[in-house]
Amino acid sequence: MKTNEKAAYLQHLYEELWMNLADEEDRFKQYGLSSTVEVLLMAVIRMGNPTSSQLAEKLSITKSAVSQMISKLEEDEFIVKHADPDDKRVQRIGLGHKGKAYAKDLEQYDNYVYHLFANSLSDEELTHTTQSFEKILRNIHQRADA
């Protein structure tokens, strides 16, 4: 198989994997969030009580965009703002009750995907796959920075 045929086949496999994982992701539809807001909520979960500035930097978006999304998520009880215990001038973003439910579903989804990888690939295959994904992500980031 030629390189371009391998790349096309890999793209096909990626799409098939993505479609099958999408079935598992259906649990997130109940929250009624746009994909952009979902990304911000996932960042709050992954970062653990970040500031708005940290979110803007992490997501490469403006502080104004972050502020708008935070207002929406706060209004819908996905997040709560609270003062940093070490610096009362700093507002931290934490999870509201809907955000905690979302985080629980995200953890179950993460465990599902983790077990797919762990049970399907050998240690060597995991290493090679990880290296390949890292290389692809570096390429994506280089293009975004250009």
MDAnalysis code that builds the backbone (N, CA, C; Angstrom):
import MDAnalysis as mda
import numpy as np

u = mda.Universe.empty(438, n_residues=146, atom_resindex=np.repeat(np.arange(146), 3), trajectory=True)
u.add_TopologyAttr("name", ["N", "CA", "C"] * 146)
u.add_TopologyAttr("resid", np.arange(1, 147))
u.add_TopologyAttr("resname", ["MET", "LYS", "THR", "ASN", "GLU", "LYS", "ALA", "ALA", "TYR", "LEU", "GLN", "HIS", "LEU", "TYR", "GLU", "GLU", "LEU", "TRP", "MET", "ASN", "LEU", "ALA", "ASP", "GLU", "GLU", "ASP", "ARG", "PHE", "LYS", "GLN", "TYR", "GLY", "LEU", "SER", "SER", "THR", "VAL", "GLU", "VAL", "LEU", "LEU", "MET", "ALA", "VAL", "ILE", "ARG", "MET", "GLY", "ASN", "PRO", "THR", "SER", "SER", "GLN", "LEU", "ALA", "GLU", "LYS", "LEU", "SER", "ILE", "THR", "LYS", "SER", "ALA", "VAL", "SER", "GLN", "MET", "ILE", "SER", "LYS", "LEU", "GLU", "GLU", "ASP", "GLU", "PHE", "ILE", "VAL", "LYS", "HIS", "ALA", "ASP", "PRO", "ASP", "ASP", "LYS", "ARG", "VAL", "GLN", "ARG", "ILE", "GLY", "LEU", "GLY", "HIS", "LYS", "GLY", "LYS", "ALA", "TYR", "ALA", "LYS", "ASP", "LEU", "GLU", "GLN", "TYR", "ASP", "ASN", "TYR", "VAL", "TYR", "HIS", "LEU", "PHE", "ALA", "ASN", "SER", "LEU", "SER", "ASP", "GLU", "GLU", "LEU", "THR", "HIS", "THR", "THR", "GLN", "SER", "PHE", "GLU", "LYS", "ILE", "LEU", "ARG", "ASN", "ILE", "HIS", "GLN", "ARG", "ALA", "ASP", "ALA"])
u.atoms.positions = np.array([
    [0.847, -1.169, 0.000],
    [0.000, 0.000, 0.000],
    [0.900, 1.243, 0.000],
    [0.589, 2.185, -0.859],
    [1.370, 3.421, -0.958],
    [1.046, 4.343, 0.219],
    [1.940, 5.295, 0.457],
    [1.787, 6.216, 1.583],
    [0.450, 6.946, 1.540],
    [0.065, 7.467, 0.367],
    [-1.200, 8.201, 0.292],
    [-2.393, 7.279, 0.525],
    [-2.287, 6.026, 0.123],
    [-3.354, 5.060, 0.379],
    [-3.432, 4.736, 1.874],
    [-2.266, 4.620, 2.521],
    [-2.230, 4.369, 3.966],
    [-2.853, 5.540, 4.721],
    [-2.506, 6.761, 4.308],
    [-3.057, 7.948, 4.968],
    [-4.570, 8.010, 4.774],
    [-5.047, 7.693, 3.579],
    [-6.495, 7.703, 3.314],
    [-7.190, 6.627, 4.143],
    [-6.578, 5.467, 4.261],
    [-7.164, 4.392, 5.062],
    [-7.168, 4.766, 6.555],
    [-6.084, 5.382, 7.013],
    [-6.023, 5.830, 8.403],
    [-7.116, 6.861, 8.673],
    [-7.341, 7.772, 7.729],
    [-8.414, 8.750, 7.872],
    [-9.762, 8.037, 7.976],
    [-9.965, 7.021, 7.138],
    [-11.209, 6.235, 7.184],
    [-11.378, 5.578, 8.558],
    [-10.306, 4.981, 9.083],
    [-10.373, 4.341, 10.397],
    [-10.656, 5.360, 11.496],
    [-10.024, 6.529, 11.390],
    [-10.263, 7.594, 12.363],
    [-11.738, 7.989, 12.355],
    [-12.317, 8.165, 11.166],
    [-13.731, 8.537, 11.061],
    [-14.633, 7.464, 11.662],
    [-14.300, 6.194, 11.400],
    [-15.099, 5.100, 11.950],
    [-15.001, 5.070, 13.478],
    [-13.790, 5.259, 14.001],
    [-13.606, 5.314, 15.450],
    [-14.388, 6.483, 16.024],
    [-14.289, 7.649, 15.394],
    [-14.988, 8.845, 15.850],
    [-16.501, 8.620, 15.862],
    [-17.045, 7.989, 14.799],
    [-18.493, 7.743, 14.740],
    [-18.935, 6.793, 15.837],
    [-18.114, 5.777, 16.114],
    [-18.461, 4.833, 17.173],
    [-18.363, 5.468, 18.549],
    [-17.380, 6.337, 18.747],
    [-17.275, 7.034, 20.022],
    [-18.395, 8.059, 20.175],
    [-18.880, 8.600, 19.067],
    [-19.973, 9.573, 19.116],
    [-21.207, 8.958, 19.764],
    [-21.437, 7.663, 19.539],
    [-22.560, 6.985, 20.193],
    [-22.406, 7.047, 21.712],
    [-21.190, 6.874, 22.178],
    [-20.904, 6.919, 23.607],
    [-21.030, 8.355, 24.129],
    [-20.761, 9.329, 23.260],
    [-20.820, 10.740, 23.650],
    [-22.252, 11.276, 23.733],
    [-23.221, 10.495, 23.293],
    [-24.613, 10.956, 23.300],
    [-25.068, 11.407, 24.688],
    [-24.447, 10.864, 25.727],
    [-24.830, 11.242, 27.091],
    [-24.651, 12.737, 27.336],
    [-23.800, 13.401, 26.536],
    [-23.538, 14.823, 26.740],
    [-24.577, 15.721, 26.072],
    [-25.382, 15.165, 25.175],
    [-26.411, 15.955, 24.496],
    [-27.447, 16.492, 25.475],
    [-27.680, 15.746, 26.548],
    [-28.687, 16.151, 27.529],
    [-28.383, 17.504, 28.166],
    [-27.115, 17.928, 28.112],
    [-26.732, 19.179, 28.750],
    [-27.026, 20.401, 27.875],
    [-27.241, 20.189, 26.589],
    [-27.620, 21.267, 25.689],
    [-26.563, 22.342, 25.504],
    [-25.296, 21.968, 25.569],
    [-24.209, 22.936, 25.427],
    [-23.659, 22.946, 24.010],
    [-23.263, 24.114, 23.553],
    [-22.589, 24.196, 22.255],
    [-21.196, 23.591, 22.410],
    [-20.601, 23.194, 21.317],
    [-19.274, 22.571, 21.386],
    [-18.235, 23.527, 21.956],
    [-18.352, 24.815, 21.670],
    [-17.400, 25.800, 22.184],
    [-17.500, 25.908, 23.702],
    [-18.703, 25.967, 24.206],
    [-18.917, 26.066, 25.652],
    [-18.503, 24.763, 26.329],
    [-18.745, 23.644, 25.660],
    [-18.323, 22.351, 26.208],
    [-16.811, 22.303, 26.384],
    [-16.080, 22.832, 25.421],
    [-14.615, 22.853, 25.506],
    [-14.176, 23.655, 26.730],
    [-14.820, 24.798, 26.953],
    [-14.479, 25.615, 28.118],
    [-14.805, 24.875, 29.414],
    [-15.957, 24.232, 29.480],
    [-16.331, 23.481, 30.678],
    [-15.346, 22.336, 30.928],
    [-14.943, 21.649, 29.865],
    [-13.958, 20.570, 30.028],
    [-12.629, 21.128, 30.531],
    [-12.260, 22.318, 30.058],
    [-11.020, 22.945, 30.534],
    [-11.119, 23.258, 32.022],
    [-12.274, 23.749, 32.477],
    [-12.473, 24.018, 33.904],
    [-12.297, 22.722, 34.694],
    [-12.882, 21.649, 34.186],
    [-12.784, 20.346, 34.860],
    [-11.337, 19.868, 34.899],
    [-10.660, 19.917, 33.764],
    [-9.287, 19.410, 33.663],
    [-8.293, 20.265, 34.454],
    [-8.521, 21.583, 34.474],
    [-7.566, 22.485, 35.129],
    [-7.817, 22.621, 36.625],
    [-9.045, 22.392, 37.062],
    [-9.354, 22.476, 38.480],
    [-9.291, 23.889, 39.033],
    [-10.408, 24.587, 39.032],
    [-10.519, 25.943, 39.582],
    [-9.587, 26.969, 38.939],
    [-9.590, 27.061, 37.617],
    [-8.726, 28.049, 36.960],
    [-9.300, 29.464, 37.083],
    [-8.503, 30.435, 36.682],
    [-8.985, 31.809, 36.551],
    [-9.439, 32.005, 35.105],
    [-10.146, 33.086, 34.847],
    [-10.574, 33.408, 33.485],
    [-9.363, 33.588, 32.575],
    [-8.337, 34.235, 33.095],
    [-7.118, 34.458, 32.306],
    [-6.460, 33.133, 31.929],
    [-6.406, 32.204, 32.870],
    [-5.815, 30.898, 32.588],
    [-6.617, 30.160, 31.514],
    [-7.939, 30.267, 31.576],
    [-8.789, 29.636, 30.569],
    [-8.555, 30.260, 29.192],
    [-8.491, 31.580, 29.152],
    [-8.268, 32.269, 27.877],
    [-6.941, 31.836, 27.261],
    [-5.919, 31.752, 28.092],
    [-4.597, 31.329, 27.591],
    [-4.629, 29.876, 27.114],
    [-5.211, 29.020, 27.909],
    [-5.266, 27.589, 27.580],
    [-6.025, 27.345, 26.273],
    [-7.126, 28.067, 26.091],
    [-7.992, 27.845, 24.930],
    [-7.662, 28.757, 23.753],
    [-6.689, 29.645, 23.956],
    [-6.275, 30.592, 22.906],
    [-7.459, 31.419, 22.396],
    [-8.222, 31.935, 23.345],
    [-9.342, 32.819, 23.001],
    [-9.255, 34.065, 23.879],
    [-10.020, 35.073, 23.536],
    [-9.957, 36.328, 24.281],
    [-10.605, 36.182, 25.655],
    [-10.174, 37.059, 26.564],
    [-10.769, 37.078, 27.898],
    [-12.252, 37.442, 27.813],
    [-12.593, 38.287, 26.831],
    [-13.992, 38.675, 26.634],
    [-14.845, 37.464, 26.255],
    [-14.330, 36.624, 25.356],
    [-15.061, 35.415, 24.954],
    [-15.221, 34.479, 26.145],
    [-14.158, 34.331, 26.921],
    [-14.226, 33.488, 28.117],
    [-15.271, 34.045, 29.079],
    [-15.267, 35.340, 29.282],
    [-16.212, 35.977, 30.199],
    [-17.655, 35.728, 29.780],
    [-17.931, 35.825, 28.479],
    [-19.293, 35.574, 27.985],
    [-19.718, 34.132, 28.239],
    [-18.806, 33.192, 27.955],
    [-19.132, 31.784, 28.160],
    [-19.299, 31.470, 29.646],
    [-18.461, 32.072, 30.480],
    [-18.558, 31.848, 31.915],
    [-19.900, 32.365, 32.437],
    [-20.311, 33.524, 31.953],
    [-21.609, 34.071, 32.380],
    [-22.741, 33.114, 32.039],
    [-22.719, 32.572, 30.836],
    [-23.749, 31.620, 30.399],
    [-23.711, 30.356, 31.265],
    [-22.521, 29.811, 31.473],
    [-22.392, 28.592, 32.278],
    [-22.769, 28.833, 33.740],
    [-22.476, 30.007, 34.250],
    [-22.837, 30.333, 35.626],
    [-24.358, 30.467, 35.749],
    [-24.960, 31.136, 34.779],
    [-26.411, 31.297, 34.767],
    [-27.114, 29.941, 34.716],
    [-26.544, 29.004, 33.967],
    [-27.128, 27.665, 33.822],
    [-26.671, 26.688, 34.912],
    [-25.952, 27.186, 35.906],
    [-25.522, 26.424, 37.083],
    [-24.507, 25.315, 36.792],
    [-23.716, 25.513, 35.728],
    [-22.633, 24.570, 35.439],
    [-21.372, 24.950, 36.203],
    [-21.186, 26.245, 36.423],
    [-19.999, 26.705, 37.135],
    [-20.394, 27.721, 38.203],
    [-19.476, 27.920, 39.118],
    [-19.611, 28.946, 40.144],
    [-18.269, 29.683, 40.232],
    [-18.342, 30.950, 40.529],
    [-17.127, 31.744, 40.745],
    [-16.934, 31.903, 42.246],
    [-15.685, 31.863, 42.655],
    [-15.385, 32.066, 44.065],
    [-14.007, 32.719, 44.186],
    [-13.800, 33.400, 45.295],
    [-12.535, 34.076, 45.533],
    [-11.432, 33.058, 45.797],
    [-10.247, 33.350, 45.275],
    [-9.067, 32.526, 45.542],
    [-8.752, 32.641, 47.033],
    [-8.542, 31.528, 47.726],
    [-8.290, 31.599, 49.173],
    [-6.993, 32.340, 49.527],
    [-6.041, 32.363, 48.593],
    [-4.760, 33.029, 48.848],
    [-4.743, 34.491, 48.404],
    [-5.652, 34.854, 47.497],
    [-5.701, 36.220, 46.975],
    [-7.150, 36.563, 46.659],
    [-7.798, 37.224, 47.565],
    [-9.235, 37.506, 47.443],
    [-9.586, 38.348, 46.215],
    [-8.583, 38.980, 45.581],
    [-8.847, 39.770, 44.371],
    [-9.049, 38.886, 43.142],
    [-8.601, 37.647, 43.232],
    [-8.654, 36.716, 42.101],
    [-9.904, 35.857, 42.179],
    [-10.639, 35.795, 41.079],
    [-11.823, 34.936, 40.985],
    [-11.435, 33.598, 40.351],
    [-11.788, 32.518, 40.991],
    [-11.569, 31.170, 40.468],
    [-12.892, 30.631, 39.945],
    [-12.792, 29.726, 38.979],
    [-13.968, 29.112, 38.377],
    [-14.043, 27.661, 38.853],
    [-15.143, 27.324, 39.517],
    [-15.362, 25.955, 39.981],
    [-16.635, 25.392, 39.371],
    [-16.967, 24.185, 39.749],
    [-18.128, 23.507, 39.181],
    [-19.374, 23.707, 40.030],
    [-20.471, 24.058, 39.367],
    [-21.771, 24.077, 40.001],
    [-22.349, 22.666, 39.973],
    [-23.592, 22.495, 40.416],
    [-24.146, 21.139, 40.492],
    [-24.294, 20.490, 39.113],
    [-24.660, 21.248, 38.074],
    [-24.740, 20.660, 36.730],
    [-23.348, 20.352, 36.186],
    [-22.383, 21.189, 36.535],
    [-21.004, 20.944, 36.117],
    [-20.439, 19.679, 36.742],
    [-20.816, 19.427, 37.980],
    [-20.368, 18.201, 38.656],
    [-20.979, 16.965, 38.002],
    [-22.237, 17.060, 37.590],
    [-22.874, 15.939, 36.881],
    [-22.183, 15.717, 35.541],
    [-21.884, 16.806, 34.852],
    [-21.173, 16.718, 33.569],
    [-19.798, 16.067, 33.783],
    [-19.099, 16.487, 34.833],
    [-17.770, 15.940, 35.136],
    [-17.845, 14.441, 35.402],
    [-18.909, 14.003, 36.068],
    [-19.088, 12.567, 36.345],
    [-19.272, 11.796, 35.034],
    [-20.096, 12.336, 34.121],
    [-20.273, 11.698, 32.817],
    [-18.971, 11.706, 32.026],
    [-18.218, 12.793, 32.124],
    [-16.933, 12.889, 31.421],
    [-15.953, 11.850, 31.949],
    [-15.954, 11.650, 33.250],
    [-15.068, 10.644, 33.847],
    [-15.431, 9.237, 33.351],
    [-16.725, 8.945, 33.266],
    [-17.159, 7.636, 32.754],
    [-16.745, 7.465, 31.294],
    [-16.893, 8.523, 30.500],
    [-16.489, 8.469, 29.093],
    [-14.973, 8.280, 28.991],
    [-14.212, 9.028, 29.781],
    [-12.751, 8.896, 29.775],
    [-12.332, 7.470, 30.127],
    [-12.997, 6.876, 31.133],
    [-12.685, 5.498, 31.518],
    [-12.985, 4.525, 30.383],
    [-14.095, 4.766, 29.689],
    [-14.463, 3.920, 28.545],
    [-13.381, 3.967, 27.473],
    [-12.952, 5.177, 27.106],
    [-11.928, 5.328, 26.066],
    [-10.595, 4.765, 26.545],
    [-10.240, 5.016, 27.803],
    [-9.006, 4.475, 28.366],
    [-8.974, 2.949, 28.230],
    [-10.067, 2.313, 28.601],
    [-10.112, 0.850, 28.533],
    [-10.071, 0.352, 27.096],
    [-10.640, 1.103, 26.169],
    [-10.514, 0.732, 24.759],
    [-9.050, 0.670, 24.344],
    [-8.299, 1.694, 24.707],
    [-6.871, 1.722, 24.368],
    [-6.113, 0.638, 25.125],
    [-6.322, 0.583, 26.431],
    [-5.564, -0.347, 27.271],
    [-5.829, -1.802, 26.921],
    [-7.073, -2.118, 26.545],
    [-7.424, -3.510, 26.254],
    [-7.199, -3.894, 24.795],
    [-6.957, -2.915, 23.937],
    [-6.811, -3.194, 22.506],
    [-5.368, -3.165, 22.030],
    [-4.507, -2.475, 22.759],
    [-3.145, -2.266, 22.282],
    [-2.121, -2.791, 23.282],
    [-1.034, -3.323, 22.753],
    [0.072, -3.751, 23.610],
    [0.827, -2.518, 24.097],
    [1.732, -2.722, 25.023],
    [2.536, -1.616, 25.537],
    [3.310, -0.940, 24.403],
    [3.884, -1.720, 23.530],
    [4.643, -1.176, 22.394],
    [3.713, -0.402, 21.448],
    [2.541, -0.947, 21.191],
    [1.589, -0.260, 20.321],
    [1.105, 1.050, 20.954],
    [0.893, 1.036, 22.273],
    [0.504, 2.268, 22.970],
    [1.599, 3.333, 22.832],
    [2.854, 2.911, 22.966],
    [3.983, 3.835, 22.827],
    [4.018, 4.432, 21.431],
    [3.909, 3.595, 20.404],
    [3.947, 4.080, 19.021],
    [2.734, 4.961, 18.696],
    [1.580, 4.561, 19.177],
    [0.371, 5.352, 18.924],
    [0.473, 6.716, 19.607],
    [0.958, 6.718, 20.836],
    [1.151, 7.972, 21.564],
    [2.121, 8.884, 20.820],
    [3.219, 8.330, 20.374],
    [4.206, 9.125, 19.632],
    [3.602, 9.673, 18.339],
    [2.809, 8.868, 17.667],
    [2.169, 9.325, 16.429],
    [1.182, 10.452, 16.700],
    [0.357, 10.307, 17.742],
    [-0.606, 11.355, 18.087],
    [0.120, 12.648, 18.471],
    [1.203, 12.522, 19.238],
    [1.979, 13.707, 19.626],
    [2.541, 14.416, 18.402],
    [3.014, 13.654, 17.451],
    [3.569, 14.221, 16.219],
    [2.485, 14.955, 15.426],
    [1.323, 14.358, 15.324],
    [0.207, 14.992, 14.610],
    [-0.205, 16.285, 15.326],
    [-0.284, 16.234, 16.653],
    [-0.655, 17.429, 17.422],
    [0.389, 18.540, 17.268],
    [1.682, 18.182, 17.259],
    [2.721, 19.195, 17.031],
    [2.526, 19.858, 15.674],
    [2.198, 19.060, 14.674],
    [1.951, 19.594, 13.329],
    [0.771, 20.560, 13.339],
    [-0.296, 20.176, 14.014],
    [-1.475, 21.033, 14.123],
    [-1.117, 22.354, 14.801],
    [-0.361, 22.285, 15.917],
    [0.018, 23.494, 16.655],
    [0.955, 24.378, 15.825],
    [1.837, 23.760, 15.070],
    [2.746, 24.554, 14.221],
    [1.965, 25.290, 13.151],
    [0.974, 24.633, 12.569],
    [0.139, 25.294, 11.555],
    [-0.675, 26.433, 12.160],
    [-1.175, 26.204, 13.375],
    [-1.975, 27.240, 14.048],
    [-1.111, 28.451, 14.392],
    [0.151, 28.221, 14.734],
    [1.062, 29.301, 15.104],
    [1.594, 30.055, 13.884],
    [1.472, 29.445, 12.720],
    [2.039, 30.070, 11.497],
    [1.164, 31.194, 10.978],
])
